[in-house]
Amino acid sequence: MKYHLIISSGVGPIETAEFVALLAARLRKLCAQAGVSMSPIDARASKEPRRSMTFLAERDPRVAIPGEIGSHCLIALSKHRQGRSRKRWFASVSVQDVPETKKIDEQVGQGDFEFIACRAGGPGGQNVNKTNSAVIVRHIPSGLRVRVAQQRSQQANRVLAVARLRRRLEQQEEKQMSENTKKQRSHHYQLERGKAIRTYRLGPRDHLELLDE
């Protein structure tokens, strides 16, 4: 199992994007100290701060940073809004399990299929209708099944049926991956303001310093 550590400010202003970058640096350092390495999976060439950052971890980051999952708050003056009073900027930290996926060829073995011979119906000549040339193939783990009777030999129908089943399994996998992507994107907008588990101020060189509140 792999994991995504997601740090997001939702659709906040530029100050929150800068907070996300500082918070990401702090959490990566804490994870590294606990032996959990994280690598960015959405790195871009632009040097502009991003409102959301995602890191891939081989081990569960929640073990390394158990008290960091939730909403974080930075109390600071904005470098972009001169003359304004201190404000509170929020960012969230969440972890998402990443299901391991394998290529269909790695997932499916010959023993995963059940073959049932049956007679081909409909037009096609006497030989087709009198012999058990059609096949029903069931993928045992998923329960998916197809029936093929186009070819005149049972072996040819078996090959075609397995190919069709593999394609259906690939479509299922593509659908699951799409749903996982949508789920991951939804994490970027889950931000609870006003209930921060950590509150910071800016120290020298824009270093995050924890406040006791």
N, CA and C atoms as a LAMMPS dump frame, in Angstrom:
ITEM: TIMESTEP
0
ITEM: NUMBER OF ATOMS
639
ITEM: BOX BOUNDS ff ff ff
-5.0000000000000000e+02 5.0000000000000000e+02
-5.0000000000000000e+02 5.0000000000000000e+02
-5.0000000000000000e+02 5.0000000000000000e+02
ITEM: ATOMS id mol type element x y z
1 1 1 N 0.836 -1.192 0
2 1 2 C 0 0 0
3 1 3 C 0.878 1.25 0
4 2 1 N 0.489 2.226 -0.83
5 2 2 C 1.146 3.519 -0.844
6 2 3 C 0.145 4.574 -0.389
7 3 1 N 0.666 5.778 -0.152
8 3 2 C -0.174 6.812 0.435
9 3 3 C 0.1 8.16 -0.215
10 4 1 N -0.94 8.978 -0.278
11 4 2 C -0.814 10.361 -0.706
12 4 3 C -0.964 11.261 0.512
13 5 1 N 0.009 12.117 0.734
14 5 2 C -0.115 13.172 1.728
15 5 3 C -0.497 14.438 0.977
16 6 1 N -1.647 14.994 1.3
17 6 2 C -2.184 16.139 0.567
18 6 3 C -2.215 17.353 1.49
19 7 1 N -1.6 18.425 1.048
20 7 2 C -1.594 19.693 1.782
21 7 3 C -2.286 20.711 0.894
22 8 1 N -3.372 21.298 1.372
23 8 2 C -4.183 22.138 0.501
24 8 3 C -4.751 23.338 1.248
25 9 1 N -4.843 24.441 0.53
26 9 2 C -5.492 25.631 1.069
27 9 3 C -6.817 25.891 0.366
28 10 1 N -7.326 24.889 -0.327
29 10 2 C -8.579 25.059 -1.047
30 10 3 C -8.427 26.079 -2.16
31 11 1 N -9.29 27.076 -2.139
32 11 2 C -9.227 28.133 -3.158
33 11 3 C -8.844 29.456 -2.497
34 12 1 N -7.959 29.387 -1.511
35 12 2 C -7.54 30.577 -0.789
36 12 3 C -6.659 31.496 -1.617
37 13 1 N -6.325 32.676 -1.067
38 13 2 C -5.484 33.652 -1.777
39 13 3 C -4.032 33.22 -1.82
40 14 1 N -3.175 34.08 -2.38
41 14 2 C -1.769 33.751 -2.568
42 14 3 C -1.08 33.47 -1.238
43 15 1 N -1.51 34.138 -0.163
44 15 2 C -0.894 33.905 1.145
45 15 3 C -1.045 32.459 1.588
46 16 1 N -2.18 31.858 1.283
47 16 2 C -2.389 30.465 1.687
48 16 3 C -1.506 29.528 0.874
49 17 1 N -1.253 29.883 -0.386
50 17 2 C -0.36 29.06 -1.214
51 17 3 C 1.053 29.075 -0.636
52 18 1 N 1.477 30.23 -0.156
53 18 2 C 2.797 30.327 0.459
54 18 3 C 2.842 29.533 1.762
55 19 1 N 1.732 29.547 2.49
56 19 2 C 1.634 28.764 3.72
57 19 3 C 1.728 27.272 3.406
58 20 1 N 1.091 26.835 2.323
59 20 2 C 1.161 25.428 1.914
60 20 3 C 2.605 25.008 1.677
61 21 1 N 3.388 25.85 1.01
62 21 2 C 4.789 25.515 0.728
63 21 3 C 5.592 25.39 2.015
64 22 1 N 5.384 26.324 2.958
65 22 2 C 6.096 26.272 4.236
66 22 3 C 5.679 25.048 5.048
67 23 1 N 4.399 24.769 5.046
68 23 2 C 3.895 23.621 5.797
69 23 3 C 4.401 22.313 5.196
70 24 1 N 4.464 22.251 3.87
71 24 2 C 4.977 21.047 3.202
72 24 3 C 6.436 20.803 3.594
73 25 1 N 7.235 21.865 3.632
74 25 2 C 8.64 21.716 4.011
75 25 3 C 8.754 21.197 5.444
76 26 1 N 7.932 21.71 6.345
77 26 2 C 7.972 21.272 7.738
78 26 3 C 7.582 19.801 7.868
79 27 1 N 6.511 19.398 7.194
80 27 2 C 6.032 18.026 7.319
81 27 3 C 6.98 17.031 6.657
82 28 1 N 7.577 17.402 5.555
83 28 2 C 8.558 16.519 4.916
84 28 3 C 9.754 16.286 5.833
85 29 1 N 10.146 17.325 6.533
86 29 2 C 11.264 17.187 7.465
87 29 3 C 10.897 16.245 8.608
88 30 1 N 9.685 16.4 9.157
89 30 2 C 9.241 15.528 10.24
90 30 3 C 9.153 14.076 9.773
91 31 1 N 8.648 13.87 8.562
92 31 2 C 8.529 12.508 8.03
93 31 3 C 9.906 11.897 7.81
94 32 1 N 10.828 12.687 7.283
95 32 2 C 12.183 12.182 7.046
96 32 3 C 12.838 11.771 8.355
97 33 1 N 12.618 12.541 9.407
98 33 2 C 13.181 12.204 10.719
99 33 3 C 12.61 10.897 11.248
100 34 1 N 11.396 10.559 10.833
101 34 2 C 10.758 9.312 11.256
102 34 3 C 10.993 8.175 10.267
103 35 1 N 11.807 8.42 9.24
104 35 2 C 12.121 7.381 8.273
105 35 3 C 11.083 7.192 7.19
106 36 1 N 10.227 8.182 6.985
107 36 2 C 9.202 8.119 5.935
108 36 3 C 9.554 9.155 4.872
109 37 1 N 9.984 8.693 3.721
110 37 2 C 10.337 9.615 2.638
111 37 3 C 9.111 9.919 1.789
112 38 1 N 9.03 11.136 1.307
113 38 2 C 7.914 11.557 0.471
114 38 3 C 8.448 12.245 -0.775
115 39 1 N 7.83 11.975 -1.885
116 39 2 C 8.227 12.603 -3.148
117 39 3 C 7.021 13.283 -3.77
118 40 1 N 7.182 14.507 -4.285
119 40 2 C 6.053 15.208 -4.903
120 40 3 C 5.624 14.506 -6.188
121 41 1 N 4.331 14.407 -6.392
122 41 2 C 3.834 13.752 -7.603
123 41 3 C 3.198 14.751 -8.56
124 42 1 N 3.131 16.019 -8.166
125 42 2 C 2.534 17.028 -9.042
126 42 3 C 3.479 18.203 -9.224
127 43 1 N 4.79 17.892 -9.287
128 43 2 C 5.786 18.95 -9.436
129 43 3 C 5.633 19.646 -10.785
130 44 1 N 5.797 20.941 -10.781
131 44 2 C 5.696 21.727 -12.009
132 44 3 C 6.935 22.586 -12.169
133 45 1 N 7.142 23.046 -13.388
134 45 2 C 8.313 23.869 -13.658
135 45 3 C 8.179 25.256 -13.032
136 46 1 N 6.936 25.736 -12.869
137 46 2 C 6.711 27.066 -12.334
138 46 3 C 7.2 27.168 -10.892
139 47 1 N 7.787 28.319 -10.567
140 47 2 C 8.257 28.556 -9.208
141 47 3 C 7.184 29.204 -8.342
142 48 1 N 6.033 29.514 -8.919
143 48 2 C 4.943 30.104 -8.162
144 48 3 C 4.416 29.107 -7.138
145 49 1 N 4.117 29.558 -5.909
146 49 2 C 3.568 28.641 -4.901
147 49 3 C 2.21 28.099 -5.324
148 50 1 N 1.939 26.878 -4.931
149 50 2 C 0.695 26.228 -5.318
150 50 3 C -0.223 26.106 -4.107
151 51 1 N -1.509 26.174 -4.366
152 51 2 C -2.484 26.093 -3.282
153 51 3 C -2.714 24.665 -2.817
154 52 1 N -2.158 23.726 -3.546
155 52 2 C -2.315 22.329 -3.166
156 52 3 C -1.083 21.549 -3.604
157 53 1 N -0.587 20.681 -2.714
158 53 2 C 0.579 19.86 -3.033
159 53 3 C 0.288 18.433 -2.589
160 54 1 N 0.719 17.47 -3.411
161 54 2 C 0.507 16.062 -3.101
162 54 3 C 1.846 15.341 -3.127
163 55 1 N 2.069 14.508 -2.108
164 55 2 C 3.306 13.736 -2.001
165 55 3 C 2.976 12.26 -1.919
166 56 1 N 3.829 11.44 -2.52
167 56 2 C 3.667 9.995 -2.477
168 56 3 C 4.601 9.428 -1.426
169 57 1 N 4.057 8.597 -0.544
170 57 2 C 4.842 7.984 0.525
171 57 3 C 4.705 6.473 0.45
172 58 1 N 5.814 5.772 0.667
173 58 2 C 5.81 4.313 0.654
174 58 3 C 5.254 3.743 1.96
175 59 1 N 5.336 4.538 3.024
176 59 2 C 4.803 4.149 4.32
177 59 3 C 3.749 5.163 4.749
178 60 1 N 2.887 4.766 5.676
179 60 2 C 1.788 5.625 6.102
180 60 3 C 2.335 6.848 6.84
181 61 1 N 2.154 8.062 6.313
182 61 2 C 2.66 9.261 6.989
183 61 3 C 2.007 9.486 8.343
184 62 1 N 0.813 8.93 8.537
185 62 2 C 0.129 9.133 9.818
186 62 3 C 0.905 8.536 10.978
187 63 1 N 1.764 7.561 10.679
188 63 2 C 2.613 6.983 11.712
189 63 3 C 3.712 7.969 12.106
190 64 1 N 4.223 8.708 11.134
191 64 2 C 5.309 9.649 11.376
192 64 3 C 4.816 10.975 11.953
193 65 1 N 3.632 11.412 11.521
194 65 2 C 3.102 12.71 11.959
195 65 3 C 1.666 12.535 12.464
196 66 1 N 1.464 11.767 13.518
197 66 2 C 0.106 11.455 13.972
198 66 3 C -0.699 12.67 14.405
199 67 1 N -0.028 13.73 14.865
200 67 2 C -0.763 14.893 15.342
201 67 3 C -0.886 16.007 14.337
202 68 1 N -0.584 15.722 13.071
203 68 2 C -0.55 16.781 12.068
204 68 3 C -1.705 16.714 11.071
205 69 1 N -2.533 15.692 11.16
206 69 2 C -3.628 15.545 10.204
207 69 3 C -4.792 16.425 10.619
208 70 1 N -5.162 17.347 9.762
209 70 2 C -6.243 18.268 10.083
210 70 3 C -5.95 19.66 9.553
211 71 1 N -6.58 20.655 10.156
212 71 2 C -6.447 22.035 9.706
213 71 3 C -5.316 22.736 10.451
214 72 1 N -4.507 23.516 9.723
215 72 2 C -3.395 24.288 10.277
216 72 3 C -3.641 25.771 10.008
217 73 1 N -3.175 26.614 10.926
218 73 2 C -3.436 28.043 10.81
219 73 3 C -2.131 28.836 10.949
220 74 1 N -1.943 29.82 10.086
221 74 2 C -0.806 30.738 10.164
222 74 3 C -1.338 32.132 10.472
223 75 1 N -0.822 32.745 11.537
224 75 2 C -1.176 34.121 11.873
225 75 3 C -0.002 35.01 11.479
226 76 1 N -0.21 35.863 10.518
227 76 2 C 0.909 36.655 10.011
228 76 3 C 0.42 37.863 9.231
229 77 1 N 1.336 38.81 9.065
230 77 2 C 1.087 39.93 8.172
231 77 3 C 1.304 39.476 6.742
232 78 1 N 0.542 40.011 5.849
233 78 2 C 0.691 39.649 4.447
234 78 3 C 1.732 40.524 3.766
235 79 1 N 2.618 39.904 3.021
236 79 2 C 3.6 40.643 2.229
237 79 3 C 2.943 41.262 1
238 80 1 N 1.738 40.842 0.718
239 80 2 C 1.051 41.291 -0.491
240 80 3 C -0.004 42.359 -0.198
241 81 1 N -0.244 42.643 1.07
242 81 2 C -1.285 43.598 1.455
243 81 3 C -0.714 44.538 2.516
244 82 1 N 0.021 45.517 2.085
245 82 2 C 0.699 46.422 2.99
246 82 3 C -0.305 47.222 3.833
247 83 1 N 0.049 47.409 5.12
248 83 2 C -0.785 48.209 5.996
249 83 3 C -1.939 47.452 6.603
250 84 1 N -2.079 46.187 6.272
251 84 2 C -3.168 45.398 6.838
252 84 3 C -2.738 44.794 8.178
253 85 1 N -3.714 44.502 9.02
254 85 2 C -3.44 43.84 10.288
255 85 3 C -3.16 42.362 10.055
256 86 1 N -2.698 41.682 11.082
257 86 2 C -2.428 40.254 10.968
258 86 3 C -3.704 39.489 10.622
259 87 1 N -3.547 38.486 9.821
260 87 2 C -4.698 37.67 9.437
261 87 3 C -4.388 36.206 9.669
262 88 1 N -5.419 35.405 9.608
263 88 2 C -5.279 33.954 9.763
264 88 3 C -5.43 33.292 8.395
265 89 1 N -4.428 32.472 8.041
266 89 2 C -4.447 31.739 6.779
267 89 3 C -4.494 30.248 7.114
268 90 1 N -5.342 29.513 6.413
269 90 2 C -5.565 28.108 6.745
270 90 3 C -5.116 27.171 5.619
271 91 1 N -4.667 25.995 6.039
272 91 2 C -4.332 24.916 5.104
273 91 3 C -4.648 23.589 5.798
274 92 1 N -5.013 22.607 5.02
275 92 2 C -5.362 21.302 5.586
276 92 3 C -4.328 20.252 5.218
277 93 1 N -4.197 19.265 6.084
278 93 2 C -3.297 18.131 5.846
279 93 3 C -4.133 16.861 5.927
280 94 1 N -4.092 16.05 4.896
281 94 2 C -4.852 14.81 4.878
282 94 3 C -4.024 13.709 4.229
283 95 1 N -4.404 12.473 4.5
284 95 2 C -3.721 11.311 3.941
285 95 3 C -4.755 10.445 3.234
286 96 1 N -4.421 9.997 2.044
287 96 2 C -5.313 9.138 1.256
288 96 3 C -4.581 7.865 0.876
289 97 1 N -5.196 6.724 1.158
290 97 2 C -4.618 5.449 0.739
291 97 3 C -4.649 5.346 -0.78
292 98 1 N -3.592 4.822 -1.346
293 98 2 C -3.514 4.638 -2.795
294 98 3 C -3.556 3.144 -3.089
295 99 1 N -4.669 2.631 -3.628
296 99 2 C -4.739 1.2 -3.931
297 99 3 C -3.676 0.808 -4.938
298 100 1 N -3.045 -0.325 -4.701
299 100 2 C -2.039 -0.815 -5.641
300 100 3 C -2.739 -1.392 -6.864
301 101 1 N -2.266 -1.005 -8.033
302 101 2 C -2.838 -1.503 -9.277
303 101 3 C -1.765 -2.233 -10.066
304 102 1 N -2.18 -3.287 -10.726
305 102 2 C -1.287 -4.052 -11.579
306 102 3 C -1.887 -4.127 -12.969
307 103 1 N -1.045 -4.378 -13.933
308 103 2 C -1.543 -4.589 -15.281
309 103 3 C -2.417 -5.833 -15.291
310 104 1 N -3.393 -5.839 -16.194
311 104 2 C -4.319 -6.961 -16.256
312 104 3 C -3.576 -8.272 -16.443
313 105 1 N -2.508 -8.286 -17.248
314 105 2 C -1.742 -9.513 -17.466
315 105 3 C -1.147 -10.032 -16.166
316 106 1 N -0.833 -9.121 -15.224
317 106 2 C -0.27 -9.534 -13.943
318 106 3 C -1.362 -9.987 -12.978
319 107 1 N -2.565 -9.47 -13.165
320 107 2 C -3.659 -9.803 -12.26
321 107 3 C -4.332 -11.127 -12.613
322 108 1 N -4.365 -11.439 -13.908
323 108 2 C -5.179 -12.549 -14.387
324 108 3 C -4.294 -13.728 -14.787
325 109 1 N -4.564 -14.868 -14.224
326 109 2 C -3.902 -16.105 -14.604
327 109 3 C -4.888 -17.031 -15.287
328 110 1 N -4.394 -18.042 -15.979
329 110 2 C -5.284 -18.958 -16.693
330 110 3 C -6.241 -19.651 -15.731
331 111 1 N -5.802 -19.879 -14.512
332 111 2 C -6.661 -20.549 -13.542
333 111 3 C -7.802 -19.697 -13.037
334 112 1 N -7.82 -18.409 -13.405
335 112 2 C -8.892 -17.518 -12.969
336 112 3 C -10.135 -17.627 -13.839
337 113 1 N -10.064 -18.428 -14.905
338 113 2 C -11.191 -18.527 -15.829
339 113 3 C -11.874 -19.886 -15.72
340 114 1 N -13.201 -19.873 -15.842
341 114 2 C -13.996 -21.097 -15.901
342 114 3 C -14.616 -21.174 -17.297
343 115 1 N -14.419 -22.304 -17.973
344 115 2 C -14.909 -22.469 -19.339
345 115 3 C -16.076 -23.454 -19.36
346 116 1 N -17.153 -23.05 -20.016
347 116 2 C -18.326 -23.916 -20.164
348 116 3 C -18.67 -24.009 -21.644
349 117 1 N -18.627 -25.214 -22.191
350 117 2 C -18.96 -25.41 -23.607
351 117 3 C -20.469 -25.482 -23.768
352 118 1 N -20.961 -24.928 -24.847
353 118 2 C -22.396 -24.98 -25.131
354 118 3 C -22.601 -24.914 -26.642
355 119 1 N -23.788 -25.266 -27.057
356 119 2 C -24.07 -25.261 -28.491
357 119 3 C -24.315 -23.853 -28.989
358 120 1 N -23.803 -23.616 -30.195
359 120 2 C -24.037 -22.327 -30.83
360 120 3 C -25.423 -22.331 -31.432
361 121 1 N -26.184 -21.286 -31.23
362 121 2 C -27.537 -21.204 -31.779
363 121 3 C -27.58 -20.262 -32.961
364 122 1 N -28.678 -20.256 -33.646
365 122 2 C -28.869 -19.326 -34.744
366 122 3 C -28.248 -19.839 -36.025
367 123 1 N -28.305 -19.06 -37.098
368 123 2 C -27.76 -19.464 -38.381
369 123 3 C -26.257 -19.632 -38.314
370 124 1 N -25.746 -20.496 -39.192
371 124 2 C -24.307 -20.708 -39.219
372 124 3 C -23.94 -22.056 -39.777
373 125 1 N -24.923 -22.84 -40.188
374 125 2 C -24.596 -24.127 -40.794
375 125 3 C -24.806 -25.265 -39.823
376 126 1 N -24.946 -26.486 -40.39
377 126 2 C -25.236 -27.652 -39.565
378 126 3 C -24.14 -27.929 -38.549
379 127 1 N -22.88 -27.793 -38.956
380 127 2 C -21.782 -28.138 -38.054
381 127 3 C -21.78 -27.239 -36.818
382 128 1 N -22.059 -25.928 -37.028
383 128 2 C -22.07 -24.994 -35.912
384 128 3 C -23.158 -25.333 -34.917
385 129 1 N -24.342 -25.722 -35.405
386 129 2 C -25.471 -25.953 -34.535
387 129 3 C -25.421 -27.308 -33.832
388 130 1 N -24.677 -28.264 -34.348
389 130 2 C -24.676 -29.609 -33.787
390 130 3 C -23.536 -29.852 -32.816
391 131 1 N -22.531 -29.02 -32.825
392 131 2 C -21.379 -29.234 -31.935
393 131 3 C -21.341 -28.167 -30.851
394 132 1 N -20.646 -28.502 -29.756
395 132 2 C -20.497 -27.555 -28.652
396 132 3 C -19.335 -26.604 -28.942
397 133 1 N -19.5 -25.795 -29.97
398 133 2 C -18.42 -24.896 -30.375
399 133 3 C -18.457 -23.579 -29.612
400 134 1 N -19.615 -23.185 -29.095
401 134 2 C -19.719 -21.944 -28.334
402 134 3 C -19.167 -22.148 -26.928
403 135 1 N -18.728 -21.075 -26.321
404 135 2 C -18.215 -21.175 -24.953
405 135 3 C -18.729 -20.013 -24.112
406 136 1 N -18.908 -20.29 -22.841
407 136 2 C -19.158 -19.259 -21.842
408 136 3 C -17.926 -19.242 -20.94
409 137 1 N -17.329 -18.091 -20.81
410 137 2 C -16.135 -17.962 -19.981
411 137 3 C -16.451 -17.009 -18.832
412 138 1 N -16.143 -17.453 -17.616
413 138 2 C -16.377 -16.639 -16.422
414 138 3 C -15.047 -16.343 -15.729
415 139 1 N -14.849 -15.079 -15.414
416 139 2 C -13.673 -14.696 -14.623
417 139 3 C -14.045 -14.884 -13.155
418 140 1 N -13.484 -15.887 -12.518
419 140 2 C -13.92 -16.313 -11.185
420 140 3 C -13.791 -15.204 -10.136
421 141 1 N -12.671 -14.493 -10.021
422 141 2 C -12.553 -13.479 -8.967
423 141 3 C -13.601 -12.367 -9.053
424 142 1 N -13.916 -11.919 -10.27
425 142 2 C -14.834 -10.785 -10.424
426 142 3 C -16.266 -11.201 -10.717
427 143 1 N -16.454 -12.441 -11.22
428 143 2 C -17.792 -12.888 -11.593
429 143 3 C -18.214 -12.464 -12.979
430 144 1 N -17.387 -11.714 -13.689
431 144 2 C -17.714 -11.304 -15.057
432 144 3 C -17.75 -12.519 -15.972
433 145 1 N -18.659 -12.521 -16.95
434 145 2 C -18.747 -13.649 -17.874
435 145 3 C -19.158 -13.166 -19.243
436 146 1 N -18.717 -13.889 -20.27
437 146 2 C -19.104 -13.593 -21.645
438 146 3 C -19.39 -14.909 -22.363
439 147 1 N -20.206 -14.823 -23.374
440 147 2 C -20.508 -15.978 -24.226
441 147 3 C -20.087 -15.641 -25.639
442 148 1 N -19.353 -16.542 -26.294
443 148 2 C -18.868 -16.31 -27.656
444 148 3 C -19.198 -17.527 -28.516
445 149 1 N -19.772 -17.255 -29.691
446 149 2 C -20.142 -18.353 -30.592
447 149 3 C -19.827 -18.03 -32.043
448 150 1 N -19.076 -16.947 -32.283
449 150 2 C -18.851 -16.533 -33.672
450 150 3 C -17.984 -17.498 -34.458
451 151 1 N -16.978 -18.082 -33.803
452 151 2 C -16.042 -18.937 -34.508
453 151 3 C -16.57 -20.371 -34.615
454 152 1 N -16.043 -21.112 -35.599
455 152 2 C -16.543 -22.466 -35.826
456 152 3 C -15.909 -23.479 -34.875
457 153 1 N -14.761 -23.129 -34.283
458 153 2 C -14.135 -24.052 -33.345
459 153 3 C -14.242 -23.512 -31.924
460 154 1 N -14.333 -24.461 -30.977
461 154 2 C -14.446 -24.08 -29.579
462 154 3 C -13.183 -23.354 -29.104
463 155 1 N -12.019 -23.825 -29.57
464 155 2 C -10.767 -23.213 -29.147
465 155 3 C -10.693 -21.752 -29.584
466 156 1 N -11.131 -21.486 -30.807
467 156 2 C -11.114 -20.107 -31.3
468 156 3 C -12.06 -19.224 -30.49
469 157 1 N -13.208 -19.783 -30.111
470 157 2 C -14.156 -19.031 -29.297
471 157 3 C -13.613 -18.787 -27.888
472 158 1 N -12.862 -19.763 -27.369
473 158 2 C -12.249 -19.594 -26.043
474 158 3 C -11.258 -18.424 -26.057
475 159 1 N -10.433 -18.377 -27.091
476 159 2 C -9.446 -17.307 -27.201
477 159 3 C -10.133 -15.95 -27.294
478 160 1 N -11.179 -15.879 -28.11
479 160 2 C -11.902 -14.622 -28.288
480 160 3 C -12.61 -14.217 -26.996
481 161 1 N -13.186 -15.187 -26.289
482 161 2 C -13.896 -14.896 -25.041
483 161 3 C -12.959 -14.358 -23.976
484 162 1 N -11.785 -14.969 -23.854
485 162 2 C -10.807 -14.5 -22.867
486 162 3 C -10.352 -13.08 -23.202
487 163 1 N -10.155 -12.8 -24.488
488 163 2 C -9.739 -11.461 -24.904
489 163 3 C -10.803 -10.43 -24.541
490 164 1 N -12.07 -10.799 -24.739
491 164 2 C -13.157 -9.875 -24.398
492 164 3 C -13.251 -9.665 -22.891
493 165 1 N -13.059 -10.732 -22.125
494 165 2 C -13.092 -10.603 -20.672
495 165 3 C -11.957 -9.697 -20.181
496 166 1 N -10.777 -9.876 -20.753
497 166 2 C -9.661 -9.027 -20.36
498 166 3 C -9.968 -7.556 -20.629
499 167 1 N -10.601 -7.292 -21.761
500 167 2 C -10.951 -5.911 -22.086
501 167 3 C -11.959 -5.362 -21.085
502 168 1 N -12.923 -6.167 -20.673
503 168 2 C -13.91 -5.715 -19.695
504 168 3 C -13.239 -5.453 -18.343
505 169 1 N -12.262 -6.284 -17.995
506 169 2 C -11.52 -6.068 -16.751
507 169 3 C -10.715 -4.771 -16.83
508 170 1 N -10.141 -4.498 -17.997
509 170 2 C -9.396 -3.247 -18.18
510 170 3 C -10.33 -2.049 -18.034
511 171 1 N -11.535 -2.152 -18.57
512 171 2 C -12.505 -1.063 -18.458
513 171 3 C -12.904 -0.84 -17.003
514 172 1 N -13.048 -1.933 -16.258
515 172 2 C -13.343 -1.809 -14.839
516 172 3 C -12.214 -1.102 -14.108
517 173 1 N -10.977 -1.484 -14.443
518 173 2 C -9.808 -0.88 -13.809
519 173 3 C -9.718 0.608 -14.15
520 174 1 N -9.993 0.964 -15.408
521 174 2 C -9.96 2.368 -15.815
522 174 3 C -11.016 3.172 -15.074
523 175 1 N -12.182 2.581 -14.869
524 175 2 C -13.249 3.255 -14.128
525 175 3 C -12.834 3.489 -12.682
526 176 1 N -12.207 2.467 -12.055
527 176 2 C -11.766 2.591 -10.673
528 176 3 C -10.697 3.667 -10.533
529 177 1 N -9.771 3.714 -11.494
530 177 2 C -8.717 4.722 -11.455
531 177 3 C -9.308 6.116 -11.592
532 178 1 N -10.331 6.252 -12.434
533 178 2 C -10.981 7.546 -12.609
534 178 3 C -11.673 7.981 -11.322
535 179 1 N -12.331 7.039 -10.643
536 179 2 C -12.992 7.355 -9.382
537 179 3 C -11.969 7.733 -8.316
538 180 1 N -10.814 7.048 -8.302
539 180 2 C -9.761 7.381 -7.338
540 180 3 C -9.216 8.78 -7.583
541 181 1 N -9.096 9.155 -8.873
542 181 2 C -8.602 10.489 -9.214
543 181 3 C -9.582 11.559 -8.746
544 182 1 N -10.876 11.312 -8.938
545 182 2 C -11.893 12.275 -8.488
546 182 3 C -11.864 12.404 -6.969
547 183 1 N -11.681 11.272 -6.292
548 183 2 C -11.617 11.293 -4.833
549 183 3 C -10.418 12.096 -4.353
550 184 1 N -9.281 11.906 -5.037
551 184 2 C -8.076 12.639 -4.658
552 184 3 C -8.272 14.137 -4.861
553 185 1 N -8.903 14.516 -5.977
554 185 2 C -9.13 15.936 -6.233
555 185 3 C -10.038 16.553 -5.183
556 186 1 N -11.016 15.786 -4.692
557 186 2 C -11.935 16.323 -3.695
558 186 3 C -11.21 16.68 -2.409
559 187 1 N -10.102 15.981 -2.109
560 187 2 C -9.329 16.279 -0.904
561 187 3 C -8.719 17.675 -0.962
562 188 1 N -8.492 18.189 -2.166
563 188 2 C -7.864 19.5 -2.308
564 188 3 C -8.797 20.629 -1.88
565 189 1 N -10.088 20.327 -1.747
566 189 2 C -11.047 21.373 -1.402
567 189 3 C -11.665 21.162 -0.028
568 190 1 N -11.197 20.152 0.702
569 190 2 C -11.711 19.886 2.037
570 190 3 C -10.88 20.662 3.048
571 191 1 N -11.376 21.824 3.428
572 191 2 C -10.645 22.695 4.336
573 191 3 C -11.597 23.212 5.401
574 192 1 N -11.286 22.891 6.644
575 192 2 C -12.112 23.326 7.761
576 192 3 C -11.402 24.474 8.473
577 193 1 N -11.957 25.654 8.361
578 193 2 C -11.368 26.832 8.988
579 193 3 C -11.914 27.004 10.405
580 194 1 N -11.07 27.569 11.268
581 194 2 C -11.524 27.895 12.609
582 194 3 C -11.307 26.808 13.645
583 195 1 N -10.859 25.616 13.235
584 195 2 C -10.607 24.533 14.181
585 195 3 C -9.216 23.958 13.948
586 196 1 N -8.229 24.823 13.996
587 196 2 C -6.861 24.411 13.694
588 196 3 C -6.27 23.556 14.806
589 197 1 N -5.562 22.499 14.397
590 197 2 C -4.858 21.668 15.372
591 197 3 C -3.449 22.187 15.61
592 198 1 N -2.959 23.051 14.73
593 198 2 C -1.66 23.678 14.864
594 198 3 C -1.798 25.147 14.44
595 199 1 N -1.164 26.035 15.198
596 199 2 C -1.167 27.457 14.855
597 199 3 C 0.277 27.951 14.842
598 200 1 N 0.623 28.744 13.834
599 200 2 C 2.004 29.179 13.642
600 200 3 C 2.091 30.699 13.505
601 201 1 N 3.299 31.175 13.671
602 201 2 C 3.663 32.517 13.274
603 201 3 C 4.922 32.398 12.413
604 202 1 N 5.28 33.469 11.736
605 202 2 C 6.478 33.459 10.903
606 202 3 C 7.683 33.918 11.726
607 203 1 N 8.71 33.085 11.739
608 203 2 C 9.949 33.435 12.408
609 203 3 C 10.945 33.98 11.414
610 204 1 N 12.221 34.043 11.793
611 204 2 C 13.252 34.521 10.871
612 204 3 C 13.281 33.706 9.584
613 205 1 N 13.504 34.403 8.485
614 205 2 C 13.569 33.782 7.155
615 205 3 C 12.296 32.996 6.829
616 206 1 N 11.185 33.507 7.287
617 206 2 C 9.871 32.897 7.025
618 206 3 C 9.787 31.453 7.52
619 207 1 N 10.442 31.171 8.605
620 207 2 C 10.374 29.833 9.192
621 207 3 C 9.126 29.731 10.059
622 208 1 N 8.398 28.624 9.956
623 208 2 C 7.193 28.447 10.753
624 208 3 C 7.556 28.165 12.215
625 209 1 N 6.945 28.935 13.105
626 209 2 C 7.14 28.707 14.522
627 209 3 C 5.788 28.397 15.152
628 210 1 N 5.736 27.309 15.911
629 210 2 C 4.49 26.909 16.559
630 210 3 C 4.126 27.869 17.673
631 211 1 N 2.845 28.18 17.772
632 211 2 C 2.33 28.991 18.872
633 211 3 C 1.575 28.101 19.835
634 212 1 N 1.696 28.348 21.096
635 212 2 C 0.923 27.616 22.1
636 212 3 C -0.36 28.376 22.353
637 213 1 N -1.471 27.784 21.9
638 213 2 C -2.755 28.448 22.095
639 213 3 C -3.713 27.513 22.799
